[in-house]
Amino acid sequence: MTPLLFFIQVLILLALGLVIMVSASGFSPRGTRARLLEMLEPLLERERYVASGLGWSLQVWLSIRLGAFGLGLAVGTLIGTPVVILGLGVVGLFGVPWWLTARAAQRKLEMDRALIPFMINLVNLLSQGQQTLNHALKDLAQNPDPRLAHALQPLRAAESVSDALVDVARRGMSPMLERVCVDLMLSIDQTPEAFIEQANKILIPQYDQDLEVQARNHAALAGGRQNGLIVIMVMALAFVVVMRVDSLRVAYASFIGQIMLIIDGVMVMGILWVLGMMTPKTPWVRWDLAAVREQMRKRYA
Amino acid sequence: MPDPIIPAFLLILGSGAVVLMWRMGVFTPRSVTAWTRIGRHHHLTDDRPLDERLGDRVPSLAGFFRETSVPRLLAIANRRESLNTWAVKVAVYVLIVGAALLGVDLFASISSGTLPVPPLVCLLVAGFFAPLSYLSLRADARRRQDAVNRGIGQALSEMAILTYSGSYTVSGALEFVARCQRDRSLLNLMTDDNWRRLAETDDAPLALSLRPNQLLSTVTIYQRIGRAYDLLMFDELATNMRRIAEKGLVPSDVLTSLSEATGKKAAAEMIVKTEQSRPRMALAIGLMVLPLLSLILYPAAVAIGNAFK
């Protein structure tokens, strides 16, 4: 028997075994699709988070990402080699959002910082004893802190404060704002005196603590991003220096030279990934405000 | 030099046969076999699996078996499959990778005329997917533990609000917040008796005083969940609920204090993690030397090669 024939027999046997085992394990394409959607959801959520941090809609943000990618490809095409086209495309696709994400995170932190004065103002309004929580919230939303203005917009002309709070959390897309909205929704049917006591005893100290952790998270991320920037700058400088020397550039004109450039690029991206992985983060619980509203309604049903 | 493969194969086969005979009781004296049969009939023998019996004798082994047990990890990761289904799935992955690698090898051999890599190496590489699947299962279990702990730890002040007016008990408030979180890990654990997958039986001294059909208190259930699933927050909650019941404390005050303590712990952990990450980050930046050297040295290497030509 020739080795080739033997090899093909082994492959056929393996394939048959595979078919039997796949059918035994209950594999279904629908399950795979659902899992794929489940995997894509966090990516989309992240894009929504950045877009809302920058004050843009998801469509605008995705258009900017695609535009940056297209611009990178166009500039690369003008310069020449396939690797440069690919490299600039990658810079457009990942570099520009990476730079803008820092700004989005900073704006979100500023919005979170404005939440504590907002709660203190709310407590002060209720302490005067002339308003309910619903009215005080609507009042505060009429003339809000600029950092919260975009998120609080649904409260301005809201008929139902519960529904408006769901929209506020959806617009703000910040874990801390979500938490504030949940707490307000849970306290909405309590007396103003009870809310004031709870806010002073439970909520405001809790938000202080959350903000501290949030600020530390932000500082750690900013540090990681700075390290990444150092790596990119040094590598970009080295690349420009090498490409400006004719004798060095010639080596990279060949096919193997282009592959070497791709390997270098992959190594740099790997270092950035390692830096990202090493940056400590404290994950937050995300609340489903619509579910909170449902639960509250069921409570009285 | 003689080929060592055949003797090695025979040795492995022989060892396997000896182990099989030992397990079948071929070497066990007749009197012992008879006693075992009588003992089993009267429930006098220890019929537990080998790992549990070994664990009784060597406590460190018990911990190891508990940590590495696949059925336990499957329950913690909330995967529906049994041990056998998981094993079949892993075998499928290994076969897919093996078949793909062998296919590539085959096509490469057809185009070049020789085998680039021996088929055995392809199968060995595919075999690595078995430990990878196990590691992925462990990571899943760890993620779920973290998600549940976080789900409780970051909802304590909401639970305090719910219990403030006395309209909710602590367990009612926990169920309420579990239903309101986007991550369903906590809710999945608490509903449909999912927690019974691991925490149904408890070998702690507490369980000795309970009849098998006795109804369990919420505190006991939480304590069992905490122990069985290694969930610190369930343990903390159970301890505090016991304090509330025994000392007559106000639930919202206890939950507020617990929330404060948990928040402080999270902040302290963040500081420690940040400090620990500094040297690691420096190391990662140091890795930049690799692409930098490659970028500069490759043209030099090409030039030297051309000079020798």
Interface residues (C-beta under 8 A of the other chain):
Chain A: P3 L4 F7 I8 V10 L11 L14 A15 G17 L18 M21 V22 A24 S25 G26 F27 R179 V182 D183 L186 S187 Q190 A194 Q198 K201 I202 L203 P205 Q206 Q209 D210 E212 V213 R216 N217 A219 A220 G223 G224 N227 I230 V231 V234 M235 A238 F239 V242 S247 L248 R249 V250 A251 Y252 S254 G257 M260 I263 D264 M267 V268 I271 V274 L275 M278 T279 P280 T282 P283 W284 V285 R286 W287 D288 A291 V292 Q295 R299
Chain B: T85 V88 K89 A91 V92 L95 I96 G98 A99 L102 G103 L106 S109 I110 L115 P119 D146 R150 G151 Q154 A155 S157 E158 A160 I161 L162 Y164 S165 S167 F176 R179 C180 Q181 R182 D183 S252 T256 S259 E260 G263 K264 A266 A267 E269 M270 I271 K273 T274 Q276 S277 R280 M281 A284 I285 L287 M288 L290 P291 L292 S294 L295 I296 Y298 P299 V302 A303
